[in-house]
Amino acid sequence: MYTLCTSLKLIICSILSVLCSISYAQAQKKTEQLVIIKDKELIVKPSASSSEADFDFLQGKWKVQNKMLKKRLDNNNEWIEFESTLHLTKVLTGLGNIENFYSSFNGNDFEGMAIRLFNSQTKLWKVYWVDINGCTMDEHPVTGSFQDGVGKFYTKDSFNGKEIIVLYQWDATDILHPKWSQAYSEDYGQTWEFNWYMVLTKNS
């Protein structure tokens, strides 16, 4: 009986070891490094699954709950919450889309627009932003792709005279309530301050 129990334990341990190895390999695959920051340069690579269909989940009209940090990169913990609406339409036979963003902020109407373009050769998305504050096209579009339902898009920019890296992140793992967030890094990606969150609900 003792020998049988010992053998069963060995078999179970072997099976668990194999399963752990598989899980580790899958985890490594899921955390494939798609952005490299080297010598203060930003190198963004596409995921293996990147495609022009990545933003299909966002088509239509949405209600948006926003939570925005009052001051950025200032050790601030005060948040401003407000509502907005978002409308997305595919363009350029699906290789691009236009998002219209409408809100009322500080008692004034606000309108912004995201223009997203998919490069079928590089397999990367570029996202440009323009709004009523200046009405000029974003000179630093974020670049990236989706992997396992999460899209990460990066660019180098400046804020208050400091060079920063900007991250736009889409979490579409729950397509009924996708989430967007924005973060800044002052130390080339070692740490991030998330300063804006949006949670979306489809308009009926």
C-alpha positions as CSV (number, residue, x, y, z in Angstrom):
1,M,0.0,0.0,0.0
2,Y,2.8,2.4,0.9
3,T,4.5,1.7,-2.5
4,L,1.3,2.3,-4.3
5,C,0.7,5.6,-2.5
6,T,4.2,6.7,-3.2
7,S,3.8,6.0,-6.9
8,L,0.6,7.9,-7.1
9,K,2.2,10.9,-5.4
10,L,5.0,10.8,-7.9
11,I,2.6,10.6,-10.8
12,I,0.6,13.5,-9.4
13,C,3.7,15.6,-8.8
14,S,4.9,14.9,-12.4
15,I,1.5,16.0,-13.8
16,L,1.5,19.1,-11.7
17,S,5.0,19.9,-12.8
18,V,4.0,19.6,-16.5
19,L,0.9,21.8,-15.9
20,C,3.0,24.4,-14.2
21,S,5.5,24.4,-17.1
22,I,2.6,24.9,-19.6
23,S,1.1,27.7,-17.5
24,Y,4.5,29.4,-17.2
25,A,5.0,29.2,-21.0
26,Q,1.6,30.6,-21.6
27,A,2.2,33.4,-19.2
28,Q,5.5,34.2,-20.9
29,K,3.7,34.3,-24.2
30,K,1.0,36.6,-22.9
31,T,3.6,39.0,-21.5
32,E,5.6,39.2,-24.7
33,Q,7.6,42.4,-24.6
34,L,6.1,44.7,-27.2
35,V,7.8,47.9,-26.2
36,I,11.5,48.4,-25.5
37,I,13.0,51.6,-24.0
38,K,16.7,51.7,-24.7
39,D,19.0,54.6,-24.5
40,K,16.0,56.8,-24.0
41,E,14.5,55.6,-27.4
42,L,11.1,54.0,-27.7
43,I,10.9,50.9,-29.9
44,V,7.3,49.5,-30.3
45,K,6.7,46.1,-31.8
46,P,3.3,44.7,-33.0
47,S,1.7,41.6,-31.3
48,A,1.4,38.5,-33.4
49,S,-2.4,38.9,-33.5
50,S,-2.5,42.7,-34.4
51,S,-5.0,43.5,-37.0
52,E,-7.3,46.1,-38.5
53,A,-10.2,44.5,-36.5
54,D,-8.7,45.3,-33.1
55,F,-11.1,48.3,-32.5
56,D,-14.2,46.6,-33.8
57,F,-15.5,46.2,-30.2
58,L,-15.7,50.0,-29.9
59,Q,-18.0,50.7,-32.8
60,G,-21.2,52.6,-32.0
61,K,-22.2,54.9,-29.3
62,W,-21.2,54.7,-25.6
63,K,-21.8,56.4,-22.3
64,V,-18.5,57.1,-20.5
65,Q,-17.7,57.5,-16.8
66,N,-14.5,59.5,-16.4
67,K,-12.1,59.8,-13.5
68,M,-9.3,62.3,-14.1
69,L,-6.4,63.3,-11.8
70,K,-6.7,67.0,-10.9
71,K,-2.9,67.6,-11.3
72,R,-0.5,65.3,-13.2
73,L,3.0,64.4,-12.0
74,D,2.5,66.5,-8.9
75,N,2.0,63.8,-6.2
76,N,-1.7,64.7,-6.3
77,N,-4.5,62.4,-5.2
78,E,-7.5,64.5,-6.0
79,W,-9.7,63.1,-8.7
80,I,-12.4,64.8,-10.9
81,E,-15.3,62.7,-12.1
82,F,-17.5,63.5,-15.0
83,E,-19.6,61.9,-17.8
84,S,-19.2,62.0,-21.5
85,T,-20.3,60.2,-24.7
86,L,-18.2,58.5,-27.3
87,H,-19.1,57.7,-30.9
88,L,-16.9,55.5,-33.1
89,T,-17.1,54.9,-36.9
90,K,-14.9,52.8,-39.1
91,V,-13.4,54.5,-42.1
92,L,-10.9,53.7,-44.9
93,T,-12.5,50.3,-45.6
94,G,-11.7,49.3,-42.0
95,L,-8.1,50.4,-41.9
96,G,-9.0,53.4,-39.7
97,N,-11.7,54.7,-37.4
98,I,-12.8,58.0,-36.0
99,E,-13.9,58.5,-32.5
100,N,-15.9,61.6,-31.4
101,F,-15.8,62.5,-27.8
102,Y,-18.3,64.9,-26.2
103,S,-18.5,66.2,-22.7
104,S,-19.1,69.2,-20.5
105,F,-16.0,70.2,-18.5
106,N,-15.7,73.1,-16.0
107,G,-19.1,74.3,-17.2
108,N,-18.0,74.4,-20.9
109,D,-18.8,72.1,-23.7
110,F,-15.8,70.0,-24.8
111,E,-15.3,68.0,-28.0
112,G,-12.3,65.9,-29.0
113,M,-11.6,63.4,-31.8
114,A,-9.3,60.4,-32.0
115,I,-8.2,59.3,-35.4
116,R,-6.8,55.8,-35.5
117,L,-4.9,54.4,-38.5
118,F,-3.7,50.8,-39.0
119,N,-0.5,50.2,-41.0
120,S,-1.0,46.8,-42.8
121,Q,2.8,46.6,-43.3
122,T,4.1,47.3,-39.8
123,K,0.9,45.8,-38.2
124,L,0.9,48.8,-35.8
125,W,-1.8,51.3,-34.9
126,K,-1.2,55.1,-34.7
127,V,-3.7,57.1,-32.7
128,Y,-3.9,60.9,-33.2
129,W,-5.8,63.2,-30.9
130,V,-7.3,66.7,-31.6
131,D,-9.7,68.7,-29.6
132,I,-11.2,72.2,-29.3
133,N,-8.2,73.4,-27.2
134,G,-6.2,74.6,-30.2
135,C,-7.7,72.4,-32.9
136,T,-4.3,71.2,-34.1
137,M,-3.4,67.6,-35.0
138,D,-1.5,65.7,-32.3
139,E,2.3,65.9,-33.1
140,H,3.0,62.9,-30.9
141,P,0.6,60.0,-31.9
142,V,0.7,56.9,-29.7
143,T,1.7,53.7,-31.4
144,G,1.0,50.1,-30.5
145,S,-1.3,47.0,-30.8
146,F,-3.6,44.7,-29.0
147,Q,-2.6,41.4,-27.3
148,D,-5.1,39.1,-25.5
149,G,-7.7,41.8,-25.5
150,V,-5.5,44.6,-24.1
151,G,-4.1,47.3,-26.3
152,K,-1.1,49.4,-25.3
153,F,0.0,52.5,-27.3
154,Y,3.1,54.6,-26.5
155,T,4.8,57.8,-27.5
156,K,7.4,60.2,-26.2
157,D,6.2,63.7,-25.3
158,S,6.8,66.5,-22.9
159,F,4.8,67.8,-19.9
160,N,5.6,70.9,-18.0
161,G,9.0,71.1,-19.7
162,K,9.9,67.4,-18.8
163,E,10.4,64.6,-21.3
164,I,7.9,61.9,-20.6
165,I,6.5,58.7,-22.1
166,V,2.7,58.5,-22.6
167,L,0.7,55.3,-22.5
168,Y,-2.8,54.8,-23.7
169,Q,-4.3,51.5,-22.6
170,W,-7.5,49.8,-23.8
171,D,-8.8,46.8,-21.9
172,A,-11.4,45.1,-24.0
173,T,-11.5,41.8,-22.1
174,D,-15.1,42.8,-21.1
175,I,-16.5,44.0,-24.4
176,L,-19.7,45.2,-22.6
177,H,-17.7,47.5,-20.4
178,P,-14.3,48.3,-22.1
179,K,-11.9,50.5,-20.2
180,W,-9.4,53.1,-21.3
181,S,-6.7,54.6,-19.2
182,Q,-3.8,57.0,-19.6
183,A,-0.5,57.1,-17.8
184,Y,2.7,59.2,-17.8
185,S,6.2,58.1,-17.0
186,E,9.1,60.4,-16.1
187,D,11.7,57.6,-15.8
188,Y,11.4,55.9,-19.2
189,G,8.9,53.3,-18.2
190,Q,10.2,52.2,-14.8
191,T,7.2,53.7,-13.0
192,W,3.9,55.1,-14.3
193,E,1.3,57.5,-13.0
194,F,-2.2,56.7,-14.2
195,N,-4.0,60.0,-14.5
196,W,-7.2,59.3,-16.4
197,Y,-9.6,56.3,-16.4
198,M,-12.7,55.8,-18.6
199,V,-15.3,53.0,-18.2
200,L,-17.7,52.6,-21.1
201,T,-21.3,51.3,-21.3
202,K,-23.0,50.8,-24.7
203,N,-25.8,53.3,-25.4
204,S,-29.2,51.5,-25.8
